[in-house]
């Protein structure tokens, strides 16, 4: 993904302002594109758009392909005649500063079901044909996902590992009977994906029309309770009873003394290799419809991955196992040309990871919050950068830069002052300027840093399973002065 100098903002859709308790694919998304244009930016980076499950993490989704129905904009459904104005929740009480996912789910799904019922009886032939075309184009993943979600509701939300054995192990006769019984529910989830994709692709088209690229995330692993694991158990490291043999995580690191036990099932790489990595090819192809550039999260897992025996309470007792990342990337390039990919090369990085990344010319990531360590040398200091990288002040996994600066050791703060004359009255902007001034081809700052927010605006804390992913900004917080100051440094450092 070599490119001219550019810059942008990291902001997930859920964090957009709006009246219904969660950011959506409606007016506020288009307004944010307008803001990026006024600020001279070329990139909008988002987190995975998937259908989130327990914990509301966009990195733990019910499908590696499907979009999150909670992001669907209700006003657009009303404009299409699928909801009436008096059905919109204009009296709903919610916190403007964070998402209450449970509350949003409770009010939104009944409205989405109303929209579906009206769609079924709608005589708009164009919309019906559009729906049929979407279903046909998405058949690789859509039927399994819609069936999975319908069965999940049938079992009151239980994980597929707790379903009846015949359903869990996909007995053909049982599934055929269940598919007929749940046909309308399956249709509902098809409809939700049709609406989600149509609304998101309208946002993306508007961004692209304004010369803004969307960077989207592909989590390396999928959730244990997902349509992917249920419908493709052979490509995961499961035993004969479909229980995980090993699960994913990372060893003790900067974020956790006991490592991070993610619990995601690990791939059966031999099975994937035997069919030319077809599932991965389809996954990346589908994501290239959603995004212009793909950031592969935990890229180091394509060189070697940390495998923890299922049932271990922490990630300490794992082992590194070599992964066929070279063969996988070869298969992706052969099938898809030269997909634009960013390698999230953070964590324990060994020579094999660097070799894999550089062998395909992929840009890696540089995090300025990791740079100023007075004890250890590192390659996050800007003078060590190669041009082919993406520099961030911080990511969704970091504290905000203001929070990070306030908690920094005095020796580390002194190093910052010596290195780039950090402004103690506005340390966040000093970091943003440093990122924009660097040789990195791409510079990105989270929205929280543009707004100079403290630690309470943090998006995620790795290793903590709940309580995060909620942050939103209020509409009045983003002012014309933010666009002006961003445009100024973007011009100054040649990123426009």
C-alpha positions in Angstrom: 0.0 0.0 0.0 2.7 2.5 -1.0 1.1 5.9 -1.4 1.7 9.6 -1.5 1.8 11.4 1.8 -1.6 11.5 3.4 -3.4 11.7 6.8 -6.7 11.1 8.5 -8.7 10.3 11.6 -9.5 7.1 13.3 -13.2 7.1 14.4 -15.5 4.1 14.6 -19.1 4.5 13.4 -20.6 3.8 16.9 -18.8 6.9 18.1 -20.6 9.3 15.8 -23.1 11.7 17.4 -26.8 11.4 16.8 -30.2 11.1 18.5 -30.7 7.4 18.9 -28.0 6.3 21.3 -25.4 5.0 18.9 -23.6 6.4 15.8 -25.2 5.1 12.6 -24.8 5.2 8.8 -27.0 8.3 8.5 -26.6 12.0 8.3 -23.8 12.2 10.9 -21.6 9.9 8.9 -22.0 12.1 5.8 -21.3 15.2 8.0 -18.1 13.6 9.2 -16.9 13.1 5.6 -17.6 16.8 5.1 -15.5 17.6 8.1 -12.6 15.5 6.8 -12.9 17.4 3.4 -12.8 20.7 5.2 -9.8 19.6 7.2 -7.9 18.4 4.1 -7.8 14.8 5.2 -7.7 11.8 2.8 -8.4 8.9 5.2 -11.2 7.8 7.5 -10.1 4.7 9.5 -12.8 2.7 11.3 -12.9 -0.5 13.4 -14.5 -3.7 12.1 -18.1 -3.2 11.0 -19.2 -6.7 12.1 -22.3 -7.9 14.0 -21.0 -7.7 17.5 -21.9 -10.3 20.2 -21.1 -10.5 24.0 -19.0 -7.7 25.2 -19.9 -5.5 22.2 -16.3 -5.8 20.8 -16.1 -5.3 17.1 -13.3 -7.8 17.2 -15.7 -10.6 18.4 -18.4 -10.9 15.9 -21.1 -13.4 14.8 -19.7 -13.3 11.3 -16.4 -12.4 9.5 -18.6 -11.1 6.7 -21.8 -9.6 8.0 -22.4 -6.0 9.1 -23.7 -4.8 12.4 -27.5 -4.2 12.3 -27.3 -1.7 15.2 -25.5 0.7 12.8 -28.5 0.9 10.4 -30.0 4.4 10.3 -33.7 4.6 11.2 -34.3 7.9 9.5 -33.3 6.4 6.2 -35.8 3.6 6.7 -38.4 6.2 7.5 -37.6 8.1 4.3 -38.1 4.8 2.3 -41.5 4.3 3.9 -40.5 1.3 5.9 -41.0 3.1 9.2 -43.4 5.9 10.0 -42.2 9.1 11.7 -44.2 8.5 14.8 -42.5 5.2 15.3 -39.0 6.7 15.6 -37.8 6.8 19.2 -37.6 10.6 19.5 -38.3 10.6 23.2 -35.7 8.0 24.1 -33.3 8.9 27.0 -29.7 8.0 26.5 -26.2 9.1 27.4 -24.8 11.3 24.6 -21.2 10.4 25.7 -21.3 6.6 25.4 -23.3 3.8 23.9 -25.7 1.7 26.0 -25.6 -1.3 23.6 -28.3 -3.2 25.6 -30.7 -0.3 25.4 -30.1 0.3 21.7 -30.7 -3.4 21.0 -33.9 -3.4 23.0 -35.5 -0.5 21.1 -34.0 -1.0 17.7 -34.7 -4.6 16.8 -38.5 -4.3 17.1 -38.3 -1.3 14.7 -36.1 -3.3 12.3 -38.6 -6.1 12.4 -41.4 -3.7 11.5 -39.3 -2.4 8.6 -38.9 -6.0 7.4 -42.6 -6.8 7.6 -43.3 -3.7 5.4 -40.6 -4.6 3.0 -42.1 -8.0 2.4 -45.4 -6.4 1.3 -43.8 -3.5 -0.5 -44.6 -3.5 -4.2 -41.4 -1.5 -5.1 -40.0 -3.8 -7.8 -36.7 -2.1 -7.9 -36.0 -2.6 -4.2 -37.1 -6.2 -4.4 -34.7 -6.8 -7.3 -31.9 -5.0 -5.5 -32.5 -7.3 -2.5 -32.5 -10.4 -4.8 -29.2 -9.3 -6.4 -27.6 -8.7 -3.0 -28.6 -12.2 -1.8 -27.3 -13.8 -5.0 -23.9 -11.9 -4.8 -23.5 -12.7 -1.1 -24.4 -16.4 -1.2 -21.0 -17.6 -0.1 -21.6 -16.3 3.5 -25.1 -14.8 3.7 -27.1 -18.0 4.0 -24.9 -19.5 6.7 -25.0 -16.3 8.7 -28.8 -15.7 8.4 -29.5 -19.4 9.3 -27.0 -19.2 12.2 -28.7 -16.1 13.6 -32.2 -17.6 13.2 -31.1 -20.8 15.0 -29.4 -18.7 17.7 -32.7 -16.9 18.4 -34.5 -20.2 18.3 -32.2 -21.3 21.1 -32.7 -18.1 23.1 -29.2 -16.7 22.3 -27.2 -19.8 23.4 -23.8 -20.3 21.8 -23.9 -22.9 19.0 -21.8 -25.3 21.1 -24.8 -25.6 23.4 -27.4 -26.4 20.7 -28.9 -29.8 20.2 -26.2 -32.3 18.9 -27.9 -32.7 15.5 -27.9 -29.0 14.9 -24.5 -28.4 16.4 -23.0 -31.0 14.2 -25.1 -30.0 11.2 -27.1 -33.1 10.5 -28.5 -32.5 7.0 -32.1 -33.8 7.6 -32.4 -31.8 10.9 -31.1 -28.6 9.3 -33.4 -28.9 6.3 -36.4 -29.2 8.7 -35.2 -26.3 10.8 -34.5 -24.1 7.7 -38.2 -24.5 6.7 -39.4 -23.8 10.2 -37.3 -20.7 10.5 -37.6 -19.4 7.0 -39.1 -16.0 7.9 -36.5 -15.4 10.6 -33.8 -16.3 8.1 -35.4 -13.8 5.7 -35.2 -11.1 8.4 -31.5 -11.5 8.8 -31.0 -11.4 5.0 -33.0 -8.2 4.9 -30.8 -6.6 7.7 -27.7 -7.3 5.7 -29.2 -5.9 2.6 -30.1 -2.7 4.4 -26.7 -2.5 6.2 -24.6 -3.0 3.0 -26.7 -0.5 1.0 -26.5 2.2 3.7 -22.7 1.7 4.3 -21.8 1.6 0.7 -23.7 4.9 0.2 -21.4 6.4 3.0 -18.3 4.9 1.4 -19.3 6.1 -2.1 -19.7 9.6 -0.7 -16.3 9.4 1.0 -14.6 8.1 -2.2 -16.3 10.8 -4.3 -14.6 13.3 -1.9 -11.2 11.7 -2.4 -11.3 10.0 1.0 -10.3 6.4 1.5 -11.8 4.1 4.1 -9.3 2.0 6.1 -11.1 -1.0 7.7 -9.9 -3.7 10.1 -9.8 -7.4 9.5 -9.4 -9.2 12.9 -7.0 -12.1 12.3 -9.3 -14.5 14.2 -13.1 -15.0 14.4 -15.3 -15.4 17.4 -15.8 -18.8 18.9 -19.6 -18.3 18.7 -19.9 -17.4 15.1 -21.5 -18.5 11.8 -17.9 -19.1 10.5 -17.0 -21.6 13.2 -20.4 -23.4 13.1 -20.6 -23.6 9.3 -16.9 -24.3 8.6 -15.7 -26.3 11.6 -13.1 -28.2 9.5 -11.0 -25.0 9.1 -10.6 -24.6 12.9 -8.5 -26.5 15.5 -11.5 -28.4 16.9 -11.7 -32.0 18.3 -14.3 -34.5 17.1 -16.8 -33.0 19.5 -16.2 -29.6 18.0 -14.5 -28.2 21.1 -11.4 -26.0 20.6 -8.1 -27.8 21.1 -6.1 -24.5 21.3 -7.2 -20.9 21.5 -5.7 -17.6 20.6 -3.9 -15.0 22.6 -0.6 -13.3 23.2 2.1 -13.9 25.8 2.7 -11.4 28.7 3.4 -7.9 27.2 3.1 -4.2 27.6 -0.6 -4.5 28.4 -0.8 -7.5 30.7 1.6 -9.5 32.9 -0.4 -12.7 32.3 -0.7 -12.1 28.5 -4.1 -11.7 26.8 -6.3 -14.8 26.5 -8.6 -13.9 23.7 -10.2 -17.4 23.5 -10.7 -17.3 19.7 -10.4 -20.7 18.0 -7.2 -21.1 16.0 -7.2 -22.1 12.4 -6.6 -25.5 11.1 -4.0 -24.2 8.6 -3.5 -27.5 6.9 -7.2 -27.7 6.0 -7.1 -24.1 4.7 -4.0 -24.8 2.6 -5.6 -27.9 1.1 -8.3 -25.8 -0.7 -6.1 -22.9 -1.6 -7.2 -20.7 1.4 -10.6 -20.3 -0.2 -12.3 -19.1 3.0 -9.7 -16.4 3.4 -9.9 -15.4 -0.2 -13.6 -14.9 0.1 -13.3 -13.1 3.3 -10.8 -10.6 1.9 -12.8 -10.2 -1.3 -15.9 -9.3 0.8 -14.0 -6.9 2.9 -12.6 -5.1 -0.1 -16.2 -4.3 -1.0 -16.5 -2.6 2.4 -13.2 -0.8 2.6 -10.6 0.7 0.3 -7.6 -0.4 2.5 -7.5 -3.4 4.9 -5.6 -3.4 8.1 -4.9 -7.0 9.2 -5.1 -7.0 12.9 -2.4 -9.1 14.7 -0.5 -9.6 11.5 2.3 -11.3 13.5 0.0 -14.3 13.8 0.5 -15.0 10.1 4.2 -15.7 10.8 3.7 -17.5 14.1 0.9 -17.5 16.6 0.6 -18.0 20.3 -1.5 -21.1 20.9 -2.9 -21.7 24.4 -4.4 -25.1 25.4 -8.2 -24.7 25.7 -9.2 -24.4 29.4 -6.1 -22.5 30.6 -7.1 -19.5 32.8 -4.4 -17.2 31.4 -2.3 -16.9 28.2 0.9 -17.7 30.1 1.1 -21.4 29.2 1.1 -21.1 25.4 3.6 -21.8 22.7 4.6 -20.2 19.4 3.6 -22.2 16.3 4.7 -21.3 12.8 1.9 -20.2 10.5 1.8 -20.4 6.6 1.5 -16.6 6.2 3.6 -16.6 3.0 1.4 -19.2 1.3 -1.8 -17.3 2.5 -0.6 -14.0 1.1 0.5 -15.6 -2.1 -3.0 -17.1 -2.5 -4.6 -13.7 -1.8 -2.4 -11.9 -4.3 -3.0 -14.5 -6.9 -6.8 -14.4 -6.5 -7.2 -10.6 -5.9 -4.3 -8.9 -7.6 -2.5 -6.6 -5.2 -4.9 -6.0 -2.3 -4.1 -2.8 -0.3 -3.1 -4.1 3.1 -1.6 -2.5 6.3 0.2 -4.9 8.6 -0.6 -4.4 12.3 2.9 -5.4 13.3 2.7 -4.6 17.0 3.6 -6.8 20.0 6.3 -9.4 20.0 7.9 -8.8 16.5 10.5 -11.3 15.4 12.6 -11.4 12.2 10.0 -13.8 10.5 7.3 -11.2 10.9 9.5 -8.4 9.4 10.4 -10.7 6.5 6.8 -11.5 5.8 5.7 -7.9 5.9 8.6 -6.6 3.8 8.4 -9.5 1.3 5.0 -8.1 0.2 6.0 -4.5 0.6 3.3 -3.9 3.3 3.4 -0.8 5.5 3.7 -1.5 9.2 2.5 0.6 12.1 4.3 3.1 14.4 2.7 4.2 17.6 4.1 7.5 19.1 2.8 6.6 22.6 5.3 3.7 22.5 8.2 5.8 21.4 9.4 7.7 24.5 10.7 5.1 26.8 13.7 6.4 28.8 14.7 2.9 29.7 14.6 0.9 26.4 15.4 1.8 22.8 12.7 1.1 20.3 11.8 1.6 16.7 8.8 3.9 17.4 11.0 7.0 17.5 10.3 9.0 14.3 14.0 9.2 13.3 13.9 5.4 12.9 10.9 5.3 10.5 10.9 4.0 7.0 8.6 5.9 4.7 6.4 2.9 4.0 4.6 2.9 7.3 1.5 4.4 9.0 2.2 6.5 12.1 -0.5 6.9 14.8 -0.5 9.1 17.9 -2.3 6.1 19.5 -4.8 3.4 18.5 -8.2 2.2 19.8 -6.2 0.0 22.2 -4.3 2.9 23.8 -5.1 5.5 26.3 -5.9 8.9 24.8 -2.7 10.8 24.2 -3.6 13.3 26.9 -4.2 10.5 29.4 -1.0 8.8 28.3 1.0 12.0 28.8 -0.5 12.7 32.2 0.5 9.2 33.4 3.9 9.2 31.9 7.0 8.9 34.1 8.9 12.1 34.6 12.0 10.6 32.8 9.8 9.8 29.8 8.3 13.3 29.8 11.8 14.7 29.8 12.7 12.6 26.8 9.6 14.0 25.0 10.7 17.5 25.8 14.2 16.9 24.6 13.1 15.1 21.4 10.3 17.4 20.1 9.7 20.2 22.6 6.4 18.9 23.7 4.0 21.7 24.7 2.9 21.0 28.2 -0.1 23.2 27.8 -1.3 21.2 24.8 0.7 17.9 24.7 -1.8 16.1 22.5 -1.3 18.5 19.6 2.4 18.2 19.9 2.1 14.5 19.3 -0.3 15.1 16.3 2.2 17.6 14.8 5.0 15.1 15.3 3.1 12.4 13.5 2.2 14.7 10.6 5.8 15.9 10.3 7.3 12.5 10.2 8.5 10.7 7.0 5.7 8.1 7.4 3.6 8.0 4.2 0.4 8.0 6.3 -0.4 9.7 9.6 -3.5 9.1 11.6 -4.8 10.4 15.0 -7.9 9.0 16.9 -10.7 11.5 17.1 -10.2 11.7 20.9 -6.8 13.2 20.3 -8.1 15.8 17.8 -10.6 16.8 20.6 -7.8 16.6 23.3 -9.8 14.3 25.5 -8.7 12.6 28.7 -8.6 8.9 29.7 -12.3 8.7 30.2 -12.7 8.8 26.4 -10.6 5.7 25.9 -12.1 3.2 23.4 -10.7 -0.1 24.7 -8.4 -1.6 27.2 -6.8 -4.8 26.0 -7.4 -7.8 28.3 -10.5 -6.3 29.9 -13.5 -8.2 28.5 -16.2 -5.6 29.2 -16.9 -1.9 29.8 -15.3 -0.5 26.7 -16.2 0.3 23.0 -18.8 2.8 24.2 -17.2 6.2 23.7 -19.1 8.8 21.5 -18.5 12.5 20.9 -21.2 15.1 21.1 -21.9 17.0 17.9 -21.0 20.4 19.4 -17.6 19.1 20.4 -16.3 19.1 16.8 -15.8 22.8 15.8 -14.6 24.6 12.6 -11.4 25.4 14.5 -10.5 21.7 14.6 -10.7 21.5 10.8 -8.7 24.7 10.5 -5.8 23.6 12.7 -5.7 20.1 11.1 -5.7 21.6 7.6 -2.9 24.0 8.6 -0.5 21.2 9.6 -1.6 18.9 6.8 -0.6 21.6 4.3 2.6 22.5 6.2 3.9 18.9 6.2 2.9 18.1 2.7 0.0 15.6 3.4 -2.5 17.3 1.1 
